[in-house]
Amino acid sequence: MSRLILDLILHATVETMVMVMASGLIAVVGGLPLAILLIVTKPDGILPLPVFSRALGLVIDAARAVPFMILLVLLLPVTRLIAGTTLGTGAAIVPLSIAAVPYFARIAEVSLREVDRNLVDAVQAMGGTRWMVIRFVLLPEALPGLISGITVTLVTLVGASAMAGVIGAGGLGDLAIRYGYQRFNTTIMLSVVAVLIAMVTLIQAIGNALTRKLR
């Protein structure tokens, strides 16, 4: 393998990691509050607002229902407005983040829902406020599940970032399409696949280790 190919793969790998980590962080910052809202406002939640909870759930599910490739195209005007361009790593973070927020919100909701209801009732019986229930019961008890959810989200974002390469998002997907597919360079194509597998395996291993440590 030539030095040029190695440099291309290394550069594309860094771009992919930037896209995945940035959009993953935004997914957690945006998705976790949505998941908490879904949990606390459900009919038997600590702040029951069934209509609001149902409407929020519908909006989240509607966003998740749009295939990423279609969402990528639909969001081109928004991406241009926010990033100033529709090409490159920075531009790709916009649609990746918008797709990842509702995805992580539903995963986090499942983890929060599994928290023992008796713990919530005990804190409220002792005079704990809703904020105390969220801060000292829901989030700590659901933390291992949330870490697992973040891991799944990051792995999903690796695949989505590769798909974003179709419209010139940069990263490994873009490299595979421009050099591997359009120029019939099998070495680059196989190298990109190997790097993607290694990246997903590493993320999953780190996520599993953190989850085991927290349990």
Order of alpha helices (4+ residues) and beta strands (2+ residues): alpha-alpha-alpha-alpha-alpha-alpha-alpha-alpha-alpha-alpha
